[in-house]
Each structure stands twice: as structure tokens, then as C-alpha cells.
């Protein structure tokens, strides 16, 4: 593990963990050490897929990647998907370039519903074709609402298993296409969610002031602490009203994380936006606070239009005459 940690920052080296990662503790340890490809079994299919991912990762090691932000609910009903959707949409408008929102809540996601984007391809479609993705196929996958590109969830056949490496491969592809990528997570603490969180620049833990949500948020904060990610976490306290019985300090004591954003209840404004399939009005109280959050996500510089600094895969294994003399 010491060797793995020392190599994790070198883009021309990729590490594959084989025959391990079966327990949650072992899996977290590998992820914390920088290992992103974990193959518990020795099946030929898994090993070949892992080798292909490793080659692809090395070949694209020089590319500039998008800023990644994850939205995690303390528990269902906290409004995390709503906040993620409108934050991403407003950020896309502010950035004035394509911005991606991916709904990783494959069974209960509502992002397509919020923006009336039903009928488009879903996150499950992308996961099942992750090995064949290219720009043309991607353009037919995402729904485009202005500058916001949406890969939402929807009804589908979930009988076929979706593996954590599929999510990782999809994330790899997406991060190479945009300057800003946001992911709406279900918060069920699945392995693929850990992958997203570990690679995120910022994590928004969305909670409401009711005691049930705060109790679950405390458990989520421990999960994030186990991943050593608390420095990336911003607590978003949703549906804040004057009559809330607990103060912000009391809420922070329960969650054991600082509250950074206070969002007022905006049921009528959200309902109005959903009926039209549009972004929330940035002039309403809730819209103003979401816009403030969105401004902090917009990258200072775009990476979309920059030429890639990628080196060809074979260059990593070529030996120059100078290096040969020094060997």
C-alpha cells in the first residue's frame, strides 16, 4: 500500500488491484490509496476489461479534466436532486459553455422530470455502452437544455447488473468532454458513489432541519470522514424557516460538519418551474441562493477549448538515446 500511494500521483502509471477489495474496509483502503480499478475476481472478462481501462487511462493521462461536484442527500426527500438540477443549470448559463449534469440515482432519479426531458436516453443506456462511447454517440445520449447537458435517469430494465467500473468508465469519459460536471448521487453509499466522491472537487451534503434528516446526515458525515473527504464537504441546509427549532450551531453539532449554505423553502417557485420544465427564477429567494451556490462552481478557466496535451500510449515506453546513455 505504501508503494501504491507513492505512485498514485504519477499519470503515466495506473494501478489495478486484483483479488482484493471484497470487504468494505479493504475497498475504502484501496480507494484512499488512489486505486480506482479494483478486480475482486480473476475472471478473464474482468481482467481484459481492466487492462483496457488501464491503457485508456494512460493514453489520456495528459488531458485536462472537468471540475467535478457531487450532490448527496442526507436522506430521500431533502431536495438534493432539485438543488443539483437548478445549480447545474444556472452554472451552465453563467459559464456560457456546455455543462454536464449526470443523474446517478438510476432507479429513483427525478432530474429528467424536473426539466421535462423524458424520452431521451438515460444513464443506464450510457452505462451499457460505456466501452463504445465517442463524441457522436454521446451527442445522441444527452438532452440539451441551453448550455446544460443532461444525462438523466428513467424507466429501464435493471435486471442486468451495473458494475462500479462501468460508472468509473462513464465518469472518465464525461470528465474529458466538459469544464464542469455535476453528479446527483442517491446517497445509498454504494461503491460507485465512493468513486465519484473521491474524485470530486467539492461535495454538497444536502439536509433539512428536521431531526430525522439530521440524524441520517450525521451517519453520512461519518461515511465521508471514513473516506477522508470532510475537507471537501459543504453542508447545504435546505428548507430553512424562521420557526426552525434548532439553531445553525446546534445543527452543526449534530451533523459534526459546518453548514455553509442556507436555502429557504421555495415550494411554490419550484412547482412553477417544474410545470414549465424550466430553471427556477433567480430573482425568487430560493433562486438567489442557488445562483450564489452555482457561481462558486463555475470554473475560472475553460478546459473545453484547450488543445489536449495527451501523449500517445507508446511514447511512455519509448527510450530516447539520451535516456539510454544515462541508463
Backbone torsions as a table, in degrees:
resi	resn	phi	psi	omega
1	UNK	NA	-34.3	176.9
2	UNK	-63.1	-40.6	177.9
3	UNK	-64.8	-44.0	-179.8
4	UNK	-60.2	-45.1	179.7
5	UNK	-61.2	-38.7	-178.3
6	UNK	-69.0	-22.3	-178.4
7	UNK	-98.2	-9.4	-171.0
8	UNK	-64.8	-23.4	-178.3
9	UNK	-93.1	4.6	-178.4
10	UNK	-98.8	111.6	-172.8
11	UNK	-66.2	-21.6	-178.0
12	UNK	-89.3	6.7	176.5
13	UNK	-124.1	130.9	174.9
14	UNK	-121.4	142.8	-176.5
15	UNK	-113.2	133.1	176.3
16	UNK	-118.4	125.2	177.8
17	UNK	-96.1	118.5	-175.6
18	UNK	-116.0	135.6	176.3
19	UNK	73.8	25.1	179.3
20	UNK	-150.1	179.8	-179.1
21	UNK	86.1	18.5	-178.8
22	UNK	-77.9	-29.4	177.2
23	UNK	-97.6	155.8	-179.5
24	UNK	-63.4	-38.4	-179.5
25	UNK	-64.4	-43.4	179.9
26	UNK	-66.2	-40.7	179.9
27	UNK	-62.7	-45.8	179.1
28	UNK	-63.0	-39.9	179.0
29	UNK	-61.6	-42.3	178.6
30	UNK	-65.6	-43.7	-179.9
31	UNK	-64.0	-41.2	179.1
32	UNK	-64.6	-28.2	178.8
33	UNK	-80.9	-4.4	178.0
34	UNK	101.1	4.7	179.0
35	UNK	-81.3	125.4	-179.1
36	UNK	-110.7	-12.7	-179.2
37	UNK	-119.0	110.4	-175.5
38	UNK	-123.0	122.2	-177.0
39	UNK	-117.8	97.8	-177.6
40	UNK	-64.1	-33.1	-175.2
41	UNK	-111.1	166.9	-177.3
42	UNK	-104.4	30.6	179.7
43	UNK	-70.8	146.3	-177.4
44	UNK	-62.4	-36.1	-180.0
45	UNK	-63.0	-46.7	-179.2
46	UNK	-65.2	-40.1	-178.6
47	UNK	-67.2	-40.8	178.4
48	UNK	-65.8	-42.2	177.6
49	UNK	-62.7	-40.1	179.5
50	UNK	-64.3	-42.4	178.1
51	UNK	-62.6	-40.8	178.5
52	UNK	-63.5	-41.1	178.4
53	UNK	-65.6	-38.3	-179.8
54	UNK	-63.9	-45.3	178.9
55	UNK	-62.7	-43.9	178.9
56	UNK	-62.3	-40.4	-180.0
57	UNK	-64.1	-41.3	178.9
58	UNK	-68.4	-42.2	-178.8
59	UNK	-62.1	-30.1	-177.7
60	UNK	-105.0	16.6	-173.5
61	UNK	-62.9	-28.8	-176.7
62	UNK	-86.3	-3.6	-176.7
63	UNK	-75.0	144.9	174.4
64	UNK	-79.2	133.3	-175.1
65	UNK	-107.1	158.6	-180.0
66	UNK	-68.6	156.6	166.3
67	UNK	-72.5	131.7	-177.0
68	UNK	-113.8	129.6	177.3
69	UNK	-127.0	136.3	-178.7
70	UNK	-114.2	139.4	175.5
71	UNK	-111.9	123.5	-175.5
72	UNK	-125.7	126.5	176.8
73	UNK	-81.5	143.4	171.5
74	UNK	-62.1	-43.1	173.8
75	UNK	-156.5	162.4	179.2
76	UNK	-56.1	139.7	178.2
77	UNK	96.4	1.5	179.7
78	UNK	-81.6	-7.7	178.5
79	UNK	89.1	16.9	-177.3
80	UNK	-62.5	-43.7	-178.9
81	UNK	-65.2	-39.5	178.5
82	UNK	-62.9	-45.9	-179.5
83	UNK	-66.5	-41.7	178.9
84	UNK	-61.1	-43.7	-177.7
85	UNK	-63.9	-49.7	-176.9
86	UNK	-73.6	-31.7	175.7
87	UNK	-64.6	-45.9	180.0
88	UNK	-63.9	-41.3	-179.5
89	UNK	-64.6	-44.1	179.1
90	UNK	-68.5	-38.9	177.2
91	UNK	-61.9	-39.7	178.2
92	UNK	-61.8	-39.7	178.6
93	UNK	-67.7	-41.6	-179.7
94	UNK	-68.0	-38.7	-178.5
95	UNK	-73.7	-23.1	-179.1
96	UNK	57.9	37.4	174.5
97	UNK	-156.2	162.0	-177.9
98	UNK	-56.8	133.1	178.2
99	UNK	-130.0	138.6	-173.2
100	UNK	-105.2	136.9	168.9
101	UNK	-119.7	122.1	176.9
102	UNK	-112.8	131.7	-179.7
103	UNK	-98.5	100.1	-179.2
104	UNK	-87.2	4.1	172.4
105	UNK	-87.2	81.5	-166.3
106	UNK	-68.5	-21.3	-177.1
107	UNK	-100.7	-34.7	-173.4
108	UNK	-123.9	18.7	-178.7
109	UNK	-67.4	147.3	-177.4
110	UNK	-124.7	9.2	-176.2
111	UNK	-62.7	-40.6	178.8
112	UNK	-65.3	-35.9	177.9
113	UNK	-65.5	-43.3	-177.1
114	UNK	-60.9	-35.5	-176.2
115	UNK	-107.3	12.6	179.5
116	UNK	51.2	47.8	-178.9
117	UNK	-106.7	21.7	177.9
118	UNK	-60.9	151.1	179.8
119	UNK	97.8	-12.9	177.1
120	UNK	-84.1	171.0	175.6
121	UNK	-67.9	158.2	-173.3
122	UNK	-115.7	175.1	178.0
123	UNK	-60.8	-32.5	178.8
124	UNK	-66.5	-40.4	176.9
125	UNK	-58.7	-43.7	-179.2
126	UNK	-66.3	-40.0	-179.6
127	UNK	-64.9	-35.4	-178.3
128	UNK	-76.0	-17.3	179.4
129	UNK	-116.0	21.0	-172.0
130	UNK	-59.8	-31.6	-179.5
131	UNK	-73.4	-14.0	-176.9
132	UNK	-113.0	4.6	-173.5
133	UNK	-62.8	134.0	169.4
134	UNK	-142.0	-179.5	-175.1
135	UNK	-61.9	-39.5	-178.8
136	UNK	-66.9	-44.9	179.4
137	UNK	-65.7	-38.8	179.9
138	UNK	-62.8	-41.2	-179.3
139	UNK	-60.1	-30.6	177.5
140	UNK	-84.7	-9.6	-179.5
141	UNK	-87.2	-45.5	-171.1
142	UNK	-85.2	144.6	170.2
143	UNK	-86.9	136.1	-177.6
144	UNK	-111.0	116.7	177.2
145	UNK	-118.6	92.0	-171.2
146	UNK	64.4	-130.6	177.8
147	UNK	-84.2	-5.2	179.2
148	UNK	-85.6	123.3	173.2
149	UNK	-102.4	127.5	-174.5
150	UNK	-120.0	127.1	169.7
151	UNK	-115.7	92.0	-171.2
152	UNK	-95.8	179.7	178.2
153	UNK	-99.8	169.2	179.6
154	UNK	-175.3	179.9	179.9
155	UNK	-62.2	137.8	179.9
156	UNK	-165.7	175.8	178.8
157	UNK	-90.3	111.5	-177.4
158	UNK	-100.8	15.8	-179.3
159	UNK	-70.5	-27.8	177.6
160	UNK	-84.9	129.7	-177.3
161	UNK	-68.7	145.4	175.3
162	UNK	-113.1	122.5	-172.8
163	UNK	-94.5	158.7	177.1
164	UNK	-58.1	-40.0	176.7
165	UNK	-60.8	-29.9	176.5
166	UNK	-64.3	-45.0	177.2
167	UNK	-62.2	-41.1	179.9
168	UNK	-63.3	-43.1	178.7
169	UNK	-64.3	-39.5	177.8
170	UNK	-64.9	-42.0	178.6
171	UNK	-63.8	-42.8	178.0
172	UNK	-56.0	-47.4	-178.5
173	UNK	-63.5	-46.7	-176.6
174	UNK	-62.8	-40.0	-177.1
175	UNK	-66.7	-19.7	178.5
176	UNK	-87.5	-6.4	-175.3
177	UNK	-103.0	-16.6	-170.4
178	UNK	-133.5	167.4	171.4
179	UNK	-90.2	-27.8	-178.1
180	UNK	-137.6	127.5	176.9
181	UNK	-128.0	130.5	174.7
182	UNK	-117.4	144.6	-178.7
183	UNK	-127.5	128.3	175.0
184	UNK	-94.3	112.4	-177.0
185	UNK	-98.8	150.9	178.5
186	UNK	-74.7	-21.3	-179.9
187	UNK	79.2	20.6	-178.9
188	UNK	-90.8	4.3	175.3
189	UNK	63.6	37.6	175.5
190	UNK	-75.4	164.3	-178.9
191	UNK	-60.7	-40.2	-177.5
192	UNK	-68.0	-25.5	175.4
193	UNK	-69.0	-38.0	176.6
194	UNK	-58.5	-40.8	178.6
195	UNK	-59.4	-47.3	179.6
196	UNK	-62.2	-45.4	-177.5
197	UNK	-63.7	-41.3	-179.1
198	UNK	-65.0	-28.8	-178.0
199	UNK	-95.5	-1.9	-176.1
200	UNK	-78.3	146.0	171.8
201	UNK	-78.2	-33.7	178.8
202	UNK	-147.8	148.5	-178.8
203	UNK	-125.7	124.1	178.2
204	UNK	-101.5	109.3	176.7
205	UNK	-92.7	108.7	-173.5
206	UNK	-94.6	128.7	-176.1
207	UNK	-142.0	156.7	172.4
208	UNK	-110.5	163.7	-174.3
209	UNK	-76.0	-3.3	-178.3
210	UNK	-71.6	151.2	-169.8
211	UNK	-64.8	-32.0	178.5
212	UNK	-64.3	-46.4	179.3
213	UNK	-64.7	-38.4	-179.8
214	UNK	-65.5	-36.9	179.2
215	UNK	-63.9	-44.7	179.9
216	UNK	-69.9	-36.0	178.2
217	UNK	-60.7	-35.4	177.4
218	UNK	-62.8	-41.0	177.4
219	UNK	-66.0	-38.9	178.3
220	UNK	-66.0	-35.8	179.7
221	UNK	-65.2	-33.6	176.4
222	UNK	-68.4	-39.2	175.8
223	UNK	-58.6	-45.7	179.5
224	UNK	-68.2	-32.1	176.8
225	UNK	-68.6	-38.4	177.0
226	UNK	-62.1	-33.4	178.0
227	UNK	-82.7	-3.1	-178.5
228	UNK	60.0	46.2	-175.4
229	UNK	-120.0	8.7	-173.8
230	UNK	-62.7	-23.4	178.6
231	UNK	-70.7	-16.5	178.7
232	UNK	-95.9	-7.4	-170.2
233	UNK	-88.8	134.0	170.1
234	UNK	-120.5	121.4	177.6
235	UNK	-80.3	126.4	175.9
236	UNK	-106.6	110.1	-179.4
237	UNK	-91.0	110.5	-174.6
238	UNK	-96.9	156.5	176.7
239	UNK	60.1	43.7	178.5
240	UNK	-79.5	130.3	178.3
241	UNK	-130.8	160.8	-178.3
242	UNK	-63.1	-28.1	-175.8
243	UNK	-89.3	9.2	177.2
244	UNK	-58.7	134.6	-173.8
245	UNK	-77.5	-26.0	-177.2
246	UNK	-102.0	139.3	176.1
247	UNK	-79.3	166.1	178.6
248	UNK	-60.8	-39.9	179.1
249	UNK	-62.7	-39.1	178.2
250	UNK	-67.2	-38.4	178.1
251	UNK	-65.5	-42.0	177.8
252	UNK	-63.3	-35.7	178.4
253	UNK	-65.8	-37.3	179.2
254	UNK	-70.7	-48.8	-176.1
255	UNK	-74.2	-29.7	-176.0
256	UNK	68.6	30.9	173.1
257	UNK	-144.7	149.7	179.3
258	UNK	-73.7	141.7	175.2
259	UNK	-86.4	124.6	-177.1
260	UNK	-105.5	-34.0	-176.5
261	UNK	-123.8	135.0	175.8
262	UNK	-116.0	115.8	-177.8
263	UNK	-111.7	127.6	179.5
264	UNK	-73.8	161.8	174.4
265	UNK	-67.2	135.5	-178.7
266	UNK	-140.7	47.3	-174.3
267	UNK	-57.1	-46.3	-177.4
268	UNK	-66.8	-41.5	-179.0
269	UNK	-67.6	-39.0	176.9
270	UNK	-66.3	-43.3	179.4
271	UNK	-59.9	-41.3	179.3
272	UNK	-64.1	-42.3	179.9
273	UNK	-66.4	-41.1	-178.7
274	UNK	-65.2	-39.7	179.2
275	UNK	-59.6	-34.3	-179.1
276	UNK	-93.5	-12.6	-175.7
277	UNK	67.9	34.5	-175.7
278	UNK	-119.9	174.9	174.0
279	UNK	-70.7	154.3	176.6
280	UNK	-66.3	147.3	179.6
281	UNK	-65.0	120.6	-177.1
282	UNK	-73.3	-5.9	178.1
283	UNK	-93.2	-10.2	176.5
284	UNK	-81.4	161.0	-176.2
285	UNK	-54.6	-46.3	179.5
286	UNK	-66.9	-41.9	-179.8
287	UNK	-60.4	-38.3	179.1
288	UNK	-63.6	-41.4	-179.4
289	UNK	-70.5	-38.4	176.9
290	UNK	-65.9	-38.2	177.6
291	UNK	-63.5	-37.6	176.8
292	UNK	-63.1	-40.0	176.7
293	UNK	-65.6	-42.8	-178.5
294	UNK	-62.1	-38.3	-178.8
295	UNK	-61.1	-32.0	-179.7
296	UNK	-75.7	-15.6	-179.8
297	UNK	-90.4	-21.9	-174.3
298	UNK	-66.1	125.9	-179.4
299	UNK	-63.3	143.9	178.0
300	UNK	-65.7	-34.2	179.6
301	UNK	-132.5	143.4	178.3
302	UNK	-79.3	142.8	173.3
303	UNK	-109.1	-5.2	-175.1
304	UNK	-66.4	-43.5	-174.0
305	UNK	-88.3	-4.8	-178.4
306	UNK	-75.2	140.5	176.1
307	UNK	-67.0	145.7	-179.3
308	UNK	-71.0	145.0	174.7
309	UNK	-102.5	20.7	-176.7
310	UNK	-63.9	137.0	172.4
311	UNK	-99.8	146.7	178.9
312	UNK	-65.1	149.3	-175.5
313	UNK	-54.9	-41.7	-175.1
314	UNK	-68.4	-22.5	-177.7
315	UNK	-64.3	-28.4	-179.4
316	UNK	-69.2	-16.0	-176.2
317	UNK	-115.1	4.3	177.0
318	UNK	-86.4	148.4	-178.9
319	UNK	-116.9	118.6	179.1
320	UNK	-75.8	158.6	178.7
321	UNK	-57.7	-39.0	-179.2
322	UNK	-63.0	-43.3	179.9
323	UNK	-66.9	-35.8	-179.0
324	UNK	-65.4	-37.9	179.1
325	UNK	-66.8	-34.6	-177.8
326	UNK	-80.4	-12.9	-176.3
327	UNK	-71.0	NA	NA
